[in-house]
Amino acid sequence: MARAGCAGVEGGGRAARQGSAIAAAQRPDGIVVGGSLGIILVLLERWLPRYKKFIPSPTGLGLSFTINGFNSVSFFIGSVIAVLLRKLKPEWDRKYRVAASSGVIAGERA
């Protein structure tokens, strides 16, 4: 029986083997919308650096559409925790955030 999240991995593997033709054949409108949104977000970050903290990350947004809902919600919860730790315990955040995040990700799949 497949575990939650495996369908995305399987689909990614199939796309890697068969190339971008499989994605183009399945959802050409999604490619156009996703690509355009990514370009717009990057340009907004460059044109409006003052508001960069309010502009969503193109990579994070793309991952949230690619990966199942459970993991997308986990990304959101993790980012909220990271922001809170950065504000409340900046020294701890600087030293341990990456290691703690990696451990949570590895532990989730174990």
Helices and strands as residue ranges (DSSP letters): H 6-18, H 20-26, H 28-47, G 49-54, H 58-66, H 69-88, H 90-109
